[in-house]
Structures are given as C-alpha cells and as structure tokens.
C-alpha cells in the first residue's frame, strides 16, 4: 500500500498543470472584473458615506488599491486596476500578475458598496490561484507546453491549489442546490422560477418577454425549470467525483446554464466569473488546444527535444512551410 501510494503521488506530481487551461480560467475571471469596472463608474460602485467603513482587517485594507488612493482619486485606482486586468488577460508574466490580480479583485470586493456573487467568487479563486501563478515560470500563460520538463514539487503544489479551486466550486454548487430547498417554499413547490423571472426589479428584460411570457404560464415548464435548476446544481457538485472525461462533458451545459442567468437577470460579470471557475473545475489541465483551431491555422507539430515527436495534440506549433 505504501508503494502504491508513492507511485500515485509521483504520477500526480509528474503532470504539468501550467497549460492554457488555467490561463483561460484566470483570463475569464479578469474579464468579468474588467467589465464591472469598465461599465460602472466610481459614482455607481462606491458610496462616499460607506467608503472605508466596511473594513474587515486593518492590515489587509492597507493594501486595498481603492483605499490607498482615496475616494477623491478613485479614477487613478480604476486606471491601475484596469491595467492589471488587461495584463492578466494578455497572459504576460503570470508569476508577477497573479498576486496583483488577486489584489484588484479583493480590493473591489471589499471597497465597493455594490457587489454581487461574481466579485466574491473572483476574489476567492484569484487568491487560490496565487500558488499556481507564483510557480509558473512561463512568459505567457497562453503558451501551451504540457510535456515541458517542470519541477515536480511545483507541479504538486500547483495541482493541489487547483484541486482546492475544484473543491470550492463543487461546494458552491452543492450549497446553491441544497440551500434552495430550505430557503424558500417556492423552490420546494416548483414555482420559484415564475416569481424570480417576473420580478419587476430583477426579472427578465422586455426584449425576451415574447419568448418567456407564455412559457411561464405553463405549470410543467415552470416546475421543470425550478426543480431542474436545483438538480443541475447538485449534478455539478457531483462532477467532483466523476472521471475527468465525464466531467469535461458538463462544461458547455454549465456555460449555457449561466448564460441563461446572464441573459435573464443581466449578471454578465457573474457569468464570466462562473465560467472562469468552471474552466478550472471541469477541464483537465492536460487538455490540448481545440483541434479545430489547429486545423484552421494549418499548423504542424515540432519534435520535442531529443528527437522524439510529440503526440499529435501537443508540442510547440509552427506554421507549415517555415
């Protein structure tokens, strides 16, 4: 048993997690925060009477970007934050931008007067990503070399951090699915979707009324959507125990689920934050770039060092004819 455990740990540490997969996840998280800042000015997100009065920890708040600049200079904090987020999306130097990314998301979540679930999710996941980014020696997180020789200790720590993110996402969905049963009777009797969708403040927009108005008068549709939401969230929790190949199959269903929420309730930044978390949760780190992209670009595989050709889906890509 001892030998088999060591072999399992060795195999775990041999897998290189520094691929485009986690880069896509952190880029989606950054894009969600960027949209929040880009489309909501200081007068919308921050209230002068509340600014700086919701501090949780004086030491941590001393590093808060928005508090450092002060309420009167929030436009400078915006500029710094947007600059950091653009660097994260571009993928450059993840070792240095990882901590800065967390600092921006944490600062916004603690300083803003109006926040939503996506801001909280972003601050948590970017914090958990810090060990991964600090150990990522690539110049850009979009560079995909899954077979590159990397330090096994770094692999083990980074994969451990990504496992914590997967656990966080699983618990989030479990809590969302189970809590609804005890929070409101409407979730239990199958009518919650009707009331949420028709809410005069948060309900669906006018442009989608023609599609939903009639459907929401059908008891079978409403009940299916209500109970189906809880069932799907519990299924996403169950993905934690699935084989990687099966877990990956849930990705587009989950993205579609959150896209529907974004279209109906207007929670675009929440949608992107959840997509970022889902990428880190559901896509195996060794997944190659989409084959369609490689075929369209007309790339060929370059042999790895030592003269051995890399498997078809991996390796460094060079344009044909060069």
C-alpha positions in Angstrom: 0.0 0.0 0.0 2.9 2.3 0.9 4.5 1.7 -2.5 1.2 2.2 -4.4 0.6 5.5 -2.6 4.1 6.8 -3.5 3.5 5.8 -7.1 0.2 7.6 -7.2 1.8 10.8 -5.7 4.7 10.5 -8.1 2.2 10.3 -11.0 0.3 13.2 -9.7 3.4 15.4 -9.4 4.5 14.3 -12.9 1.6 16.1 -14.6 2.4 19.6 -15.7 -0.5 21.9 -14.7 1.0 25.0 -16.3 -1.1 25.0 -19.6 -3.5 27.2 -21.4 -6.4 25.7 -19.4 -5.7 27.6 -16.2 -4.7 30.6 -18.3 -8.1 30.7 -19.8 -9.7 30.4 -16.4 -7.9 33.4 -14.9 -8.4 35.4 -18.1 -12.2 34.9 -17.8 -12.1 36.0 -14.2 -10.2 39.1 -15.1 -12.6 39.9 -18.0 -15.5 39.7 -15.6 -13.9 42.3 -13.2 -12.8 44.4 -16.2 -16.4 44.6 -17.4 -17.6 45.6 -13.9 -15.1 48.5 -13.8 -15.4 49.4 -17.4 -19.2 49.8 -17.4 -19.7 51.0 -13.8 -18.0 54.2 -12.8 -17.0 55.2 -9.3 -20.3 57.0 -8.7 -22.1 53.7 -9.2 -19.9 51.3 -7.3 -18.8 53.5 -4.4 -20.7 55.5 -1.9 -18.8 58.2 -0.1 -20.6 57.7 3.2 -19.7 54.0 3.3 -16.3 54.2 1.7 -13.6 52.7 4.0 -16.1 51.8 6.8 -16.7 48.2 5.9 -13.1 47.1 6.7 -12.6 43.5 7.9 -8.9 43.7 8.7 -6.8 46.9 9.0 -3.7 45.2 7.8 -5.3 43.9 4.6 -7.1 47.1 4.0 -3.8 49.0 4.0 -3.1 47.2 0.7 -6.5 47.9 -0.8 -6.0 49.8 -4.1 -9.1 51.9 -3.8 -8.5 52.8 -0.2 -4.9 53.7 -0.9 -5.9 56.3 -3.5 -8.9 57.5 -1.5 -12.4 58.4 -2.6 -11.4 61.6 -4.3 -8.9 59.8 -6.5 -10.8 56.7 -7.5 -10.1 57.3 -11.2 -6.5 56.5 -10.5 -7.4 53.3 -8.7 -9.6 52.4 -11.7 -6.7 53.0 -14.1 -4.3 50.8 -12.1 -6.9 48.1 -11.7 -7.8 48.1 -15.4 -4.2 48.0 -16.4 -3.5 44.9 -14.2 -6.6 43.1 -15.6 -5.5 43.8 -19.2 -2.1 42.3 -18.4 -3.8 39.2 -16.9 -6.0 38.7 -19.9 -3.0 39.1 -22.2 -1.3 36.3 -20.2 2.1 38.0 -19.7 4.3 37.0 -16.8 1.7 35.2 -14.6 4.3 34.9 -11.9 4.1 38.6 -11.3 0.5 39.4 -12.3 -1.1 36.6 -10.1 -0.8 38.4 -6.8 -1.8 41.7 -8.5 -4.9 40.1 -9.9 -6.0 38.9 -6.5 -5.2 42.4 -5.1 -7.6 44.0 -7.6 -10.4 41.6 -7.1 -10.1 41.6 -3.3 -9.9 45.4 -3.3 -13.0 45.8 -5.4 -15.0 43.3 -3.3 -14.1 44.9 0.0 -14.3 48.6 -1.1 -17.3 48.7 -3.4 -20.7 49.5 -1.9 -22.5 47.4 -4.6 -21.1 43.9 -5.3 -22.5 40.6 -6.5 -21.6 37.0 -6.3 -19.2 37.2 -9.2 -17.0 39.7 -7.3 -16.8 37.4 -4.3 -16.0 34.3 -6.4 -13.3 36.2 -8.3 -11.6 37.3 -5.1 -11.6 33.8 -3.7 -10.4 32.0 -6.8 -7.7 34.5 -7.6 -6.4 34.1 -4.1 -6.3 30.3 -4.5 -4.5 30.7 -7.8 -1.6 32.6 -6.3 0.5 29.5 -5.6 -0.1 28.4 -9.2 0.9 31.7 -10.7 4.0 32.1 -8.5 5.3 28.7 -9.6 4.5 29.4 -13.3 7.8 30.3 -15.0 6.3 30.9 -18.4 6.5 34.3 -20.0 2.8 33.9 -21.1 0.1 31.7 -19.8 -1.2 31.1 -23.3 2.0 29.2 -24.2 1.0 25.5 -24.1 3.8 23.0 -23.5 2.2 20.3 -21.4 5.1 18.0 -21.9 7.8 20.5 -20.9 10.1 19.4 -18.1 8.9 21.1 -14.9 9.7 20.8 -11.2 7.7 18.0 -9.6 7.4 19.9 -6.4 6.0 22.9 -8.2 3.6 20.6 -10.1 2.4 19.0 -6.9 1.8 22.4 -5.1 0.1 23.9 -8.2 -2.2 20.9 -8.7 -3.1 21.0 -5.0 -4.1 24.6 -5.4 -6.2 23.8 -8.5 -7.8 20.9 -6.5 -8.8 23.4 -3.8 -10.5 25.5 -6.5 -12.3 22.5 -7.8 -13.5 21.7 -4.3 -14.6 25.3 -3.8 -16.6 25.2 -7.0 -18.2 21.9 -6.0 -19.2 23.2 -2.6 -20.6 26.3 -4.1 -22.9 24.3 -6.4 -23.8 21.9 -3.6 -24.7 24.8 -1.3 -26.7 26.5 -4.1 -28.7 23.4 -4.9 -29.4 22.2 -1.3 -30.0 25.6 0.3 -32.8 26.4 -2.1 -34.9 23.6 -0.6 -34.8 25.2 2.8 -34.7 28.8 1.9 -38.0 29.4 0.2 -41.1 27.2 -0.1 -41.4 28.3 -3.7 -38.3 26.2 -4.6 -39.9 23.2 -2.9 -43.3 23.6 -4.6 -41.7 24.3 -8.0 -42.9 27.9 -8.6 -39.7 29.9 -7.7 -38.7 30.5 -11.3 -42.1 32.1 -12.1 -41.6 34.7 -9.3 -38.0 35.4 -10.0 -38.4 35.8 -13.7 -41.4 38.1 -13.2 -39.8 40.2 -10.5 -40.3 43.9 -11.6 -36.8 44.9 -10.5 -34.6 41.9 -11.3 -36.8 39.9 -13.7 -36.3 39.3 -17.4 -35.9 42.2 -19.8 -38.6 43.4 -22.3 -36.7 42.0 -25.3 -37.2 38.5 -24.1 -40.7 38.8 -22.9 -42.2 37.3 -26.1 -40.3 34.1 -25.5 -40.9 33.7 -21.8 -44.3 35.3 -21.0 -46.3 32.4 -22.5 -44.0 29.7 -21.3 -44.1 30.9 -17.7 -47.9 30.4 -17.6 -47.3 26.6 -18.2 -47.1 24.8 -14.8 -45.0 22.0 -16.3 -42.4 24.4 -17.7 -42.1 26.4 -14.5 -41.8 23.3 -12.3 -39.2 21.7 -14.7 -37.1 24.9 -14.7 -37.4 25.3 -10.9 -36.6 21.7 -9.9 -34.2 21.3 -12.9 -32.1 24.2 -11.6 -31.6 22.5 -8.2 -30.9 19.1 -9.8 -28.4 20.5 -12.2 -26.5 22.4 -9.5 -26.3 19.2 -7.5 -25.1 17.4 -10.6 -22.3 20.0 -11.0 -21.3 19.2 -7.4 -21.2 15.5 -8.3 -18.7 16.3 -11.1 -16.1 16.4 -8.4 -16.3 12.6 -8.2 -16.5 12.0 -11.9 -13.7 10.8 -14.2 -12.1 13.8 -16.0 -13.5 12.9 -19.4 -17.1 12.8 -18.0 -16.6 16.0 -16.0 -15.5 17.8 -19.1 -18.8 16.9 -20.9 -20.7 19.1 -18.4 -18.8 22.2 -19.3 -21.0 23.5 -22.1 -24.2 22.6 -20.3 -22.9 24.6 -17.3 -21.9 27.5 -19.5 -25.3 27.5 -21.1 -27.0 27.4 -17.7 -25.1 30.5 -16.6 -25.6 32.2 -19.9 -29.3 31.9 -19.4 -29.0 33.5 -16.0 -26.9 36.3 -17.5 -29.5 37.0 -20.3 -32.5 37.0 -17.9 -31.0 38.8 -14.9 -28.2 40.8 -16.6 -25.4 39.3 -14.5 -22.7 39.4 -17.1 -19.7 39.7 -14.8 -21.1 36.9 -12.6 -21.4 34.8 -15.8 -17.8 35.3 -16.7 -16.6 34.6 -13.1 -18.5 31.4 -13.1 -17.2 30.4 -16.5 -13.6 31.0 -15.2 -14.3 28.8 -12.2 -15.9 26.1 -14.4 -12.9 26.0 -16.7 -10.6 25.4 -13.7 -13.1 22.9 -12.3 -14.2 20.9 -15.3 -11.4 20.9 -17.9 -8.4 18.6 -17.2 -5.1 20.6 -17.1 -3.6 18.5 -19.9 -6.4 19.1 -22.4 -4.8 20.2 -25.7 -5.8 23.3 -27.6 -9.1 22.8 -29.5 -8.3 20.7 -32.6 -10.4 23.0 -34.8 -8.1 25.9 -34.1 -5.0 23.8 -35.0 -6.6 22.6 -38.3 -7.7 26.1 -39.3 -4.3 27.6 -38.6 -2.5 24.9 -40.7 0.0 24.0 -38.0 2.3 21.1 -37.8 3.9 19.6 -34.7 7.5 20.2 -34.0 9.5 17.3 -32.4 10.3 17.7 -28.8 13.9 17.9 -27.6 15.8 14.7 -28.1 14.4 14.0 -31.5 11.1 12.3 -30.3 8.0 13.6 -31.9 5.3 14.9 -29.6 1.9 13.4 -29.6 -0.4 15.0 -32.3 -2.3 17.3 -29.9 0.8 18.5 -28.0 4.0 20.2 -28.6 5.1 23.6 -29.9 3.3 24.7 -33.1 5.0 26.2 -36.1 3.3 27.3 -39.4 3.6 24.9 -42.2 6.3 25.8 -44.6 8.6 27.6 -42.2 
